[in-house]
Amino acid sequence: MSAPSEPTASIAHFPNGRVKFEGQLLGAEMHGAWRWYRTDGSLMRTGQFDDGRQVGVWRTYDRAGNVVKETAFQ
């Protein structure tokens, strides 16, 4: 059985209803842009995957939305 050729949306929520993470899956692998949030709804981290592999610049944010860390993946 071959993997799907088109990514599908993936989203999860905290018990309080706020979004926990959102992104896309290509088969069973994370693919494309992903975003993770805190229980208060503030953005915590962003990054890109290429068929399950972290790529590009990943950013971690404080609760005010300021970038506190950047990590580059190749």
Backbone torsions as a table, in degrees:
resi	resn	phi	psi	omega
1	MET	NA	127.3	-177.8
2	SER	-88.2	155.7	178.4
3	ALA	-71.0	151.1	177.7
4	PRO	-63.0	148.2	-179.0
5	SER	-88.4	-14.7	-179.8
6	GLU	-114.2	132.8	177.0
7	PRO	-64.7	150.9	175.8
8	THR	-118.4	147.0	-177.9
9	ALA	-68.6	142.5	175.7
10	SER	-133.0	128.5	179.9
11	ILE	-146.4	141.2	176.4
12	ALA	-131.8	155.0	-177.8
13	HIS	-124.4	149.8	170.4
14	PHE	-73.1	163.1	176.5
15	PRO	-55.9	-25.5	179.4
16	ASN	-80.0	0.4	177.3
17	GLY	94.4	-14.8	179.0
18	ARG	-73.0	154.8	179.6
19	VAL	-69.0	132.7	176.9
20	LYS	-92.2	-46.5	174.6
21	PHE	-155.6	159.3	176.9
22	GLU	-151.0	142.9	179.5
23	GLY	-179.9	-156.4	-179.6
24	GLN	-131.3	150.8	175.5
25	LEU	-114.5	141.4	172.2
26	LEU	-115.9	101.6	-168.2
27	GLY	68.6	-123.3	178.5
28	ALA	-99.9	2.2	-174.6
29	GLU	-102.3	142.4	172.7
30	MET	-65.2	139.8	-176.0
31	HIS	-150.8	138.3	179.9
32	GLY	81.6	-159.5	-175.8
33	ALA	-76.6	137.0	176.0
34	TRP	-129.5	150.1	178.4
35	ARG	-136.7	135.1	176.6
36	TRP	-117.6	144.7	-176.0
37	TYR	-125.9	160.2	172.5
38	ARG	-87.8	167.8	-179.4
39	THR	-62.4	-22.9	178.5
40	ASP	-83.1	-1.4	178.6
41	GLY	94.9	-7.7	-179.8
42	SER	-75.2	146.5	179.2
43	LEU	-69.4	129.6	-178.2
44	MET	-104.9	-43.6	-174.6
45	ARG	-153.3	147.2	173.6
46	THR	-133.4	150.0	177.0
47	GLY	-173.8	172.5	-178.3
48	GLN	-119.0	146.2	173.2
49	PHE	-121.2	148.7	169.9
50	ASP	-121.4	98.2	180.0
51	ASP	51.4	50.0	175.6
52	GLY	91.0	-6.3	-178.1
53	ARG	-105.8	130.7	178.0
54	GLN	-66.7	131.8	178.9
55	VAL	-138.2	160.6	175.2
56	GLY	73.3	-161.9	-178.1
57	VAL	-93.9	125.0	174.9
58	TRP	-101.6	138.1	-177.9
59	ARG	-123.5	139.6	173.5
60	THR	-113.4	137.6	-173.9
61	TYR	-118.8	149.6	170.3
62	ASP	-83.5	176.7	-175.7
63	ARG	-63.8	-21.4	178.9
64	ALA	-85.0	-3.9	179.3
65	GLY	93.2	7.0	179.0
66	ASN	-84.7	140.7	177.1
67	VAL	-71.2	125.0	178.8
68	VAL	-111.1	-13.6	179.2
69	LYS	-157.7	139.7	172.7
70	GLU	-129.1	133.1	178.5
71	THR	-128.9	129.3	-179.1
72	ALA	-100.2	129.6	175.6
73	PHE	-114.4	147.7	178.2
74	GLN	-111.3	NA	NA
